[in-house]
């Protein structure tokens, strides 16, 4: 798992560099428009990858065989043996299409996962508005229930500490409530055990690239929270999370953006399929 986590970290370095550049227009567009454009490009890109990594001739032969046996079902509805044989061939064809799709799916899974991680930074939560409060939770490594070390946040003009630190011994957490004071991207500095640890804070209106969590050394967390470097296994801190407000929208809101992106990319993929002559 350590090796897999390190590989995801390296992949995120490239994904962050490309994502910051190519996805920057999201900040300037309405949410529904930006996620629709991204979905259209994603659908087209996946279709191209599918075309050149799959056995198109074999898939077309299987599709033709399925169509032929569907016609048999219409022509001989009264023959039980013919019907059962045609249904068996149709089922076998469906399994064959699934097997032929494995290679292109494997070719797409890594880049698509990295892209979704980048999109989550824009759509999953929204930044704080000036005057809003949010809970910041620092999760410590070690046995829960043990005495927690002293921890303080370095004063900053970007946010005011309203409440905290509050220690939750049973979970090994220390919490603060911060009030946003200044628009922009800022760094919150935590001092613990002679070390300084930072977490990004996003404050502003509209769409901003917002990292809700600086993740622990887990490949799944690193993949889904790619905005900041993860904590290593020897760090006294496991993770830091900011409870940003949810984004409200049926197309580009929290969690909904993922459903809409999947559905829209499938729709655009099928729209482009006849034009690119792709057998699926």
ChimeraX attribute file (.defattr): number of C-alpha atoms within 10 A of each C-alpha:
attribute: neighborCount
match mode: 1-to-1
recipient: residues
	/A:1	9
	/A:2	12
	/A:3	9
	/A:4	12
	/A:5	19
	/A:6	16
	/A:7	12
	/A:8	21
	/A:9	21
	/A:10	11
	/A:11	16
	/A:12	24
	/A:13	15
	/A:14	11
	/A:15	20
	/A:16	19
	/A:17	10
	/A:18	14
	/A:19	17
	/A:20	13
	/A:21	10
	/A:22	10
	/A:23	17
	/A:24	15
	/A:25	11
	/A:26	21
	/A:27	15
	/A:28	11
	/A:29	13
	/A:30	12
	/A:31	20
	/A:32	15
	/A:33	13
	/A:34	18
	/A:35	24
	/A:36	19
	/A:37	15
	/A:38	18
	/A:39	22
	/A:40	21
	/A:41	15
	/A:42	21
	/A:43	24
	/A:44	21
	/A:45	16
	/A:46	21
	/A:47	25
	/A:48	16
	/A:49	14
	/A:50	21
	/A:51	18
	/A:52	11
	/A:53	17
	/A:54	20
	/A:55	16
	/A:56	17
	/A:57	11
	/A:58	14
	/A:59	21
	/A:60	15
	/A:61	13
	/A:62	23
	/A:63	18
	/A:64	13
	/A:65	16
	/A:66	20
	/A:67	13
	/A:68	14
	/A:69	20
	/A:70	16
	/A:71	12
	/A:72	16
	/A:73	18
	/A:74	10
	/A:75	12
	/A:76	13
	/A:77	10
	/A:78	10
	/A:79	10
	/A:80	11
	/A:81	10
	/A:82	16
	/A:83	19
	/A:84	12
	/A:85	14
	/A:86	21
	/A:87	17
	/A:88	13
	/A:89	18
	/A:90	20
	/A:91	13
	/A:92	14
	/A:93	21
	/A:94	15
	/A:95	13
	/A:96	15
	/A:97	18
	/A:98	13
	/A:99	11
	/A:100	19
	/A:101	17
	/A:102	12
	/A:103	14
	/A:104	18
	/A:105	15
	/A:106	11
	/A:107	15
	/A:108	16
	/A:109	12
	/A:110	12
	/A:111	14
	/A:112	14
	/A:113	13
	/A:114	20
	/A:115	21
	/A:116	14
	/A:117	23
	/A:118	25
	/A:119	21
	/A:120	22
	/A:121	20
	/A:122	26
	/A:123	27
	/A:124	24
	/A:125	24
	/A:126	26
	/A:127	28
	/A:128	25
	/A:129	19
	/A:130	16
	/A:131	13
	/A:132	15
	/A:133	20
	/A:134	17
	/A:135	18
	/A:136	21
	/A:137	21
	/A:138	23
	/A:139	19
	/A:140	19
	/A:141	16
	/A:142	13
	/A:143	12
	/A:144	14
	/A:145	12
	/A:146	11
	/A:147	12
	/A:148	16
	/A:149	12
	/A:150	11
	/A:151	15
	/A:152	15
	/A:153	17
	/A:154	13
	/A:155	12
	/A:156	14
	/A:157	9
	/A:158	20
	/A:159	23
	/A:160	16
	/A:161	18
	/A:162	13
	/A:163	12
	/A:164	15
	/A:165	19
	/A:166	12
	/A:167	19
	/A:168	16
	/A:169	14
	/A:170	11
	/A:171	14
	/A:172	20
	/A:173	22
	/A:174	22
	/A:175	19
	/A:176	20
	/A:177	20
	/A:178	20
	/A:179	20
	/A:180	23
	/A:181	19
	/A:182	19
	/A:183	17
	/A:184	14
	/A:185	15
	/A:186	17
	/A:187	15
	/A:188	16
	/A:189	17
	/A:190	16
	/A:191	14
	/A:192	15
	/A:193	9
	/A:194	7
	/A:195	10
	/A:196	13
	/A:197	17
	/A:198	16
	/A:199	20
	/A:200	19
	/A:201	22
	/A:202	24
	/A:203	24
	/A:204	17
	/A:205	14
	/A:206	14
	/A:207	21
	/A:208	22
	/A:209	23
	/A:210	23
	/A:211	26
	/A:212	26
	/A:213	27
	/A:214	24
	/A:215	26
	/A:216	23
	/A:217	22
	/A:218	20
	/A:219	20
	/A:220	13
	/A:221	18
	/A:222	24
	/A:223	21
	/A:224	19
	/A:225	23
	/A:226	25
	/A:227	25
	/A:228	19
	/A:229	17
	/A:230	24
	/A:231	19
	/A:232	15
	/A:233	13
	/A:234	9
	/A:235	15
	/A:236	17
	/A:237	20
	/A:238	22
	/A:239	22
	/A:240	24
	/A:241	18
	/A:242	22
	/A:243	16
	/A:244	24
	/A:245	17
	/A:246	14
	/A:247	19
	/A:248	15
	/A:249	14
	/A:250	14
	/A:251	21
	/A:252	25
	/A:253	20
	/A:254	19
	/A:255	18
	/A:256	16
	/A:257	24
	/A:258	19
	/A:259	12
	/A:260	19
	/A:261	23
	/A:262	13
	/A:263	14
	/A:264	21
	/A:265	24
	/A:266	19
	/A:267	14
	/A:268	18
	/A:269	23
	/A:270	16
	/A:271	14
	/A:272	17
	/A:273	17
	/A:274	10
	/A:275	8
	/A:276	13
	/A:277	11
	/A:278	20
	/A:279	20
	/A:280	19
